[in-house]
Amino acid sequence: MLQTARTASPAAPPPWGTLAEVVRPFPAPRPPEPILLAPPTPTGAELAAIEASLATGWLAPAGPVPAAFEAALAETTGLPDVLATTSCTAALHLGYRVLGLTPGDEVWTAGLTFIATIAPAVQMGAVPRFLDVTPDSWTLDPDLLRRELARAARRGRLPRVVVPVDLFGQCADLDAILEACGRWGVPVLCDSAAALGASLRGRHAGQGALLAAFSFNGNKIITTGGGGALCTAEPRLLAAARHLATQAKEPAAHYQHETTGFAYGLSSVLAAIGLAQLPSLSARVATKRGLFARYAAALADLPGCTPMPEPAWGRSNRWLSVILLDPARGAPDREQARRALAAEGIEARTVWKPLPLQPVFRDAPRAGGAVAARLFDHGLCLPSGCGLTEPQQARVIAILRGLWRG
Ligand SMILES: *Cc1c(COP(=O)(O)O)cnc(C)c1O
């Protein structure tokens, strides 16, 4: 006969184990399914698109399929000249090259961004300068930019390029930034990595910048399973970028090079995935905006909890739903919230750690930074995948709400 845990001597458990160890509830309780931050969402059309791409006979990062993807992106973004690349980081690298960045040049960007915004420029020997963001958009502060440009002009050391970032799918105030930079003839390269489908005063993200770069990484709103694009309305810049992306081969029967380039073209197979995904962009934006609205409504009454603001001039694609948790106003600490979700298999992440706070940039020049630092301290990115179901979102919300009950 089995002994129960109550009758077994704790010093000498029976060889067959306690009742609790031997008799398992049936069916076994399954751990709740993990919920990821922003997993890719296939449309179901990808395999057929890949087969069609193979049927063209092109397996190279060239040919009709990348060209069709580029044409579709031109249509989507309203930027007529498009180069599909292996990543957004590669597109930004090409952007820095065609703008003629040289060692010692300054590149200015928002402190609150992912390192890929600036990494290629730093690798080219440029000096990054990090400017703060505004609390109402979380993107590059145009007034600060205007003041810093005037000071830099007095020093005789203007940046080679200014790089606003469309944060989490929310456009920077590109018009104000273009006006500030235009005064000094400084070109603007927009990191619109996460902003496909977002808009600014009725125009698609990136429109108006000299160059804009987009990402099709697996976590972005549209994915190719790794990819990017450089977009412009300047055909000569695009031609130069395309030349560099394909090993800078001169038009000659033999291999002839006047500079060194890259292998940065997007493969036909991956472009086919992008072509299959792109028609669902506006539906995805609607889905993500719906997720954000549900989070915002369900958490609205909680003290110290505020959703990422959306300025009147922009329409975010809400790539990620982000909230601020301010302990001084009665909210739980952001790390406490993140860990509580993680304990339930739910992936939430901090807002980007500002680049001026990164060890690698400890000596980089900067202007301001208090706003970005506060957003990092309090900001939490919540699960935002297009496939997030209502019950899943309800679980996330219930765990968060539970934190206020202690
Ligand atoms: C995703 C992202 C990138 C990098 O895109 P890749 O395609 O992975 O190179 C760059 N900047 C920002 C702001 C991003 O969100």
The ligand as an SDF file (V2000), in Angstrom:
LIG
                    3D

 15 15  0  0  0  0  0  0  0  0999 V2000
   15.3180   46.4070  -36.4410 C   0  0  0  0  0  0  0  0  0  0  0  0
   16.0490   47.6920  -36.4050 C   0  0  0  0  0  0  0  0  0  0  0  0
   17.2710   47.8670  -37.0800 C   0  0  0  0  0  0  0  0  0  0  0  0
   18.0370   46.7350  -37.7260 C   0  0  0  0  0  0  0  0  0  0  0  0
   17.4090   46.0930  -38.7620 O   0  0  0  0  0  0  0  0  0  0  0  0
   18.1240   44.8050  -39.4210 P   0  0  0  0  0  0  0  0  0  0  0  0
   17.2960   44.5090  -40.6120 O   0  0  0  0  0  0  0  0  0  0  0  0
   18.0580   43.7280  -38.3840 O   0  0  0  0  0  0  0  0  0  0  0  0
   19.5080   45.1770  -39.7600 O   0  0  0  0  0  0  0  0  0  0  0  0
   17.8450   49.1260  -37.0990 C   0  0  0  0  0  0  0  0  0  0  0  0
   17.2780   50.1590  -36.4690 N   0  0  0  0  0  0  0  0  0  0  0  0
   16.1200   50.0330  -35.7710 C   0  0  0  0  0  0  0  0  0  0  0  0
   15.5350   51.2430  -35.1110 C   0  0  0  0  0  0  0  0  0  0  0  0
   15.4720   48.8010  -35.7070 C   0  0  0  0  0  0  0  0  0  0  0  0
   14.3210   48.6860  -35.0200 O   0  0  0  0  0  0  0  0  0  0  0  0
  1  2  1  0
  2  3  1  0
  2 14  2  0
  3  4  1  0
  3 10  2  0
  4  5  1  0
  5  6  1  0
  6  7  2  0
  6  8  1  0
  6  9  1  0
 10 11  1  0
 11 12  2  0
 12 13  1  0
 12 14  1  0
 14 15  1  0
M  END
$$$$
